């Protein structure tokens, strides 16, 4: 079993920055990828970014490319999401997720095996 705990959310003005973290514990000795998703009120959960365990592959949603950066520290079993130039439309609950095994389509929520509880990010205009 794997537990994921997000941290770092909060309230920030437009143009500001936040760094989210997601710490994994439990049976985390190996995994294929970790990702970030977000869900705004009244909207479906959407993909934000993903990174493989090796760090060799990263994926980003078009809406965050050039503003967000995903990274990982395997020694700490932690993945980060650095969010810069934040916009009001980035307001959402952000979730991290872990995918245990190799496979395509890291932007699809259904391929992930474990999820965190989420952290709220609010960007004021």
C-alpha positions in Angstrom: 0.0 0.0 0.0 1.1 3.5 -0.8 0.2 6.8 1.0 0.6 10.2 -0.7 0.5 13.4 1.2 0.5 16.8 -0.6 1.6 20.1 0.9 2.4 23.6 -0.2 -1.0 24.9 -1.3 -2.3 28.2 -0.3 -3.5 31.6 -1.4 -1.3 33.7 -3.8 -1.8 36.7 -6.0 -1.8 36.4 -9.8 1.8 36.3 -11.1 3.1 34.7 -7.9 4.6 31.3 -7.2 4.0 28.2 -5.1 5.8 24.9 -4.8 3.8 21.9 -4.1 5.3 18.7 -2.7 4.0 15.1 -2.5 5.6 12.7 -0.1 5.1 9.0 -0.7 5.3 6.4 2.0 4.6 2.7 2.3 5.5 0.3 -0.5 7.3 2.9 -2.6 10.4 0.9 -3.4 9.6 1.2 -7.1 7.2 3.0 -9.2 7.0 4.0 -12.8 5.8 7.6 -12.7 4.1 10.2 -10.5 1.8 12.9 -11.7 -0.1 16.0 -10.7 -3.7 16.6 -11.5 -6.1 19.4 -10.5 -9.8 19.9 -10.2 -11.6 23.2 -10.1 -15.1 23.6 -8.8 -17.7 22.3 -11.2 -15.0 20.9 -13.6 -13.5 17.5 -14.2 -10.1 16.5 -12.9 -7.4 17.4 -15.4 -3.9 16.5 -16.0 -1.1 19.0 -15.0 2.2 17.2 -15.2 4.0 13.9 -14.8 7.5 12.5 -14.3 9.0 9.1 -14.6 11.0 7.6 -11.7 14.2 8.1 -13.6 13.3 11.7 -14.4 14.1 11.2 -18.0 10.5 11.8 -19.1 8.3 14.7 -18.2 4.9 15.6 -19.6 3.0 18.9 -19.1 -0.5 20.1 -20.0 -0.4 22.8 -22.6 -2.0 25.2 -20.2 1.0 25.0 -17.8 3.9 24.6 -20.1 6.6 27.2 -19.5 5.1 28.1 -16.1 5.2 24.8 -14.1 8.0 22.4 -13.5 7.8 18.9 -12.1 10.7 17.3 -10.4 11.4 14.4 -8.0 13.8 13.4 -5.2 13.8 9.6 -5.1 15.9 9.6 -2.0 13.0 11.4 -0.2 10.2 9.7 -2.2 9.0 13.1 -3.0 7.7 14.8 -6.1 7.5 18.6 -6.5 5.5 21.0 -8.7 7.0 24.4 -9.0 4.3 26.8 -10.2 5.3 30.2 -11.4 3.4 33.0 -13.1 0.2 31.7 -11.5 -3.1 32.8 -13.0 -6.6 32.8 -11.5 -7.6 29.9 -13.7 -5.0 27.8 -12.0 -7.2 27.8 -8.9 -8.1 24.2 -8.0 -7.4 21.4 -5.7 -4.2 19.8 -6.7 -3.7 16.0 -6.4 -0.6 13.9 -6.8 -0.8 10.4 -8.0 1.5 7.4 -8.4 1.6 4.9 -11.2 3.2 1.6 -10.2 3.9 0.1 -13.5 5.2 1.0 -17.0 2.8 2.1 -19.6 1.7 4.9 -21.9 -0.7 7.8 -21.4 0.6 9.4 -18.3 -1.9 12.2 -18.8 -4.8 9.9 -18.0 -6.0 9.7 -14.5 -7.2 6.1 -14.8 -3.7 4.8 -15.2 -2.6 5.9 -11.7 -2.9 3.5 -8.8 -2.7 5.7 -5.8 -3.9 9.3 -5.0 -3.3 11.9 -2.4 -6.0 13.8 -0.6 -5.3 17.1 -2.4 -4.1 20.6 -1.5 -6.0 23.8 -2.3 -4.4 26.4 -4.5 -6.2 29.7 -4.8 -4.9 32.5 -7.1 -6.5 35.9 -6.7 -6.7 38.4 -9.4 
